[in-house]
Amino acid sequence: MTDFERIFHPQRLAIVGVSADSRSIGFGNGILVACRAMGFAGEILPVNPRGGTFAGQEIYRSVEDIPGDIDFAAIAVPAESVPDALEACRRKGAAGAEVVTAGFAELGTPEGIALEQRVKEVAARGIRVVGPNCFGIYCPRSGLTLLPGPDLSRESGPVAFLSQSGGMSIDLAHTGKWMGIRFSKVVSFGNGADLRETELLRYLGDDPETGVVAMYVEGVEDGDAFFEAARSVGRRKPVVVYKGGLSEAGRRAVVGHTASMGGSRAIWSGVLRQVNAVQVGDLAEIAQACLAFALLPARTYRGISMIGGGGALGVAAGDAAEANGISIPLLAPELQDRISAVLPKPGSSAGNPIDVANPFFPPEGLRRVLQLAAEDPRVELQVVTSLLYHYKSQAAAIGRSLAEVAPFRELAEAAGDAAEATGKPVIVILPSLKRGGDDLDVLDVLARARQAFLDRGVPVFDDIADALRAVGHLNAYYGRRDG
Amino acid sequence: MTDFERIFHPQRLAIVGVSADSRSIGFGNGILVACRAMGFAGEILPVNPRGGTFAGQEIYRSVEDIPGDIDFAAIAVPAESVPDALEACRRKGAAGAEVVTAGFAELGTPEGIALEQRVKEVAARGIRVVGPNCFGIYCPRSGLTLLPGPDLSRESGPVAFLSQSGGMSIDLAHTGKWMGIRFSKVVSFGNGADLRETELLRYLGDDPETGVVAMYVEGVEDGDAFFEAARSVGRRKPVVVYKGGLSEAGRRAVVGHTASMGGSRAIWSGVLRQVNAVQVGDLAEIAQACLAFALLPARTYRGISMIGGGGALGVAAGDAAEANGISIPLLAPELQDRISAVLPKPGSSAGNPIDVANPFFPPEGLRRVLQLAAEDPRVELQVVTSLLYHYKSQAAAIGRSLAEVAPFRELAEAAGDAAEATGKPVIVILPSLKRGGDDLDVLDVLARARQAFLDRGVPVFDDIADALRAVGHLNAYYGRRDG
């Protein structure tokens, strides 16, 4: 039995390949610094045959020199030394190790393939290996983190991510940090010489800390086993899959990247649908889907209200909703009249999309409109677009700063309160339309506004098409699972 | 004959509806302030029956009181006073006027429709009207600007934008500012009581300052005339069209927004293709297409090189290229060897996609790789992805700031030089993956980096799929036009 508890939450962590020499600082040093910055709670045990000290810690000359057992190891020595280092960790009782070093089967050379075979042989003797050619494990609860990763979020949450690509793992972890996605575990498994997609997916399916499993897959070792695992896990929690390398050039890149074999687009799409996995097409779409699955109650949302200032927003929302099979029901005349009474004139429209006429519609008005629109039983989710950047010229006109003038805290309170009071979730669209060198105030306010909404449990997206595509994924998943 | 020169570059501009009373400051005051901020070079002549002064300027009590003729007027009085104000401007010799006031046909009421009819009657007597229910004209060369718009770019450029929606016009103008899109003319024409899509499109087709015409259309007055104009203009310059309201809810929003009738998705897509217009689906796609048309030489780009640090970037690029009918040709072994000699080992790959192994590949290496990859005649465009945010942890480790450490100026020089030396354009992808409240340094560096690339004529996109979709639009347009 694999002791995943000791792998994800090690008490004693060896880092093999920490240099005392400031001229040869490498990945091992980076891992040590990053785990400390993350508040890793256990013991960190650095190793290097040349000994010395780094960051105030004495470096053991060998794994054998470490007193007592270890739980897990991060291995960052040159490729040819990896099998021996791994074997030493196995003898020290480690349940597992991550090998961040590259230069194995992904090279496509006989030497690289032979070296990876030796890693597999050590693993088969009783130590689980993550990698090689990977960025390792990020687990906020224990303080393990991806390479280079010193500033990832320390908060845990329901989203797990399995990635063949190290770059994709660190990019999603950073993206998730500001988007409000919190992770249970992220595993960059690289070449996947031992632990890889199917076994990790099964583990996360049973992991009570994980509510959503997202994956970046370049190729799978055993298609039948993988799809069966996806089907089984998918009955309990959503499985979001980005299969990279479905084009010719993409497949070529896959082989050089993680030594995997790709597959055809039609087969992947068909089978993922059959097993009720959620197929997405890029990093941004993974993130948006994870945000929606993590923050919205687990159900379908077939009808929405769309609230924004400016008629084209409603037009775009209508088009995006239709593209995702979501309806924006026309409200009853009586309800329209009550909403209309709250809206500025002229230029507003209460039919749904609800056009609040301009970007300065006050938070109390928004609160009231959300309460009213929720009275229509066909409205299951409410979508609010706010173009906060427009407050910048208003603020300038009265000699104040954007942060003082833009009522984002009050808007977040209104949205959060309305969602609670009505039981109908609210999502917010905050387009980022000013991003020049003279617009850092706008970017700052957008970041603060996003956080204010997230603090009230309200997910935020950059644009309406992204948001409704994510809601479409919920509808497809929960519709098939529960429908 | 309509005197468009006097409309877009007025010497004498009346602003009807400028209040001296600080408690009733409205759109007219906003227009005055904004035009001054834009450096409007002509005379500004404010009007209000109550007289007084605003911002140091005396307010005329009526249009008739203005000494001499006027060229153009901005009208921001209550809807019921608009026809008379317009008639007064006509008598003063104005070639045209923009009516920003709302409350006309878009209300759907008999009163609103009748009021708009009166506007049409005045226009028919000899003054061209932009609006009502619009944000007016932005023309950087003359200093006219959209509502509220005081901080739009003052630089002119080749992109014109016609928009039925005011919100869309101001949003694209702001987006274009930081993306590097420079405008010849932007016209928000709202309800289009007089001047509207077809006539403006024909004018811009002949306008030597305009090289690309983009449009946001909710409904057209005369489909045959519009499509014929699009076909005719499209023979000379690209016409990019976002038709909003192709869904049921979208159509409903259109009617309440600008009193237009929509149309069916199939008909629009089919006819736009027939006339070789470039159909796009949202604001971001308009902007991306305009950037590519404005900055890339006018031709097709069927084959590209893709250069980035991290294998998944190449995988994603391959998939995005295929989706847009673009090839990433495998380079010849001899050329691969020469490229490989410049790349770090292990983890790099020279086949194309070219994986430079990590985000810290130095600018001189990039310069060399671009020069080498350009030797393959199938490579017609080069795409470089740079994940600058990774320099943040590197900078922190050595106690310096991201702006000091990230070599964005040198990267921009390398890309610009290589494009010039090889005659093969370069585009750059700068994903914005850190955007939290503690990442303003990253956002600042991204804004500066974007500007550095733009200063060298290198367009920048947020992500590879967006960029290749835009290149796909060039291929479709120039392929049909010239192919």
Interface residues (C-beta under 8 A of the other chain):
Chain A: V33 A79 A102 G103 E106 L107 N133 P148 G149 P150 D151 Q164 S165 G166 G167 M168 D171 H174 T175 K177 W178 Y216 E218 G244 G245 L246 S247 E248 A249 G250 R251 R252 A253 V254 G256 H257 T258 G281 D282 L283 A284 M306 G309 G310 G311 A312 L313 G314 V315 A316 A317 G318 D319 A320 A321 E322 A323 S327 I328 L330 K345 P346 G347 S349 G351 N352 P353 D355 L387 Y389 H390 K392 S393 Q394 A396 A397 P431 L433 K434 R435 G436 G437 D438 D439 L440 L443 D444 L446 A447 R448 Q451 D463 A465
Chain B: V33 A79 A102 G103 E106 L107 N133 P148 G149 P150 D151 Q164 S165 G166 G167 M168 D171 H174 T175 K177 W178 Y216 E218 G244 G245 L246 S247 E248 A249 G250 R251 R252 A253 V254 G256 H257 T258 G281 D282 L283 A284 M306 G309 G310 G311 A312 L313 G314 V315 A316 A317 G318 D319 A320 A321 E322 A323 S327 I328 L330 K345 P346 G347 S349 G351 N352 P353 D355 L387 Y389 H390 K392 S393 Q394 A396 A397 P431 L433 K434 R435 G436 G437 D438 D439 L440 L443 D444 L446 A447 R448 Q451 D463 A465
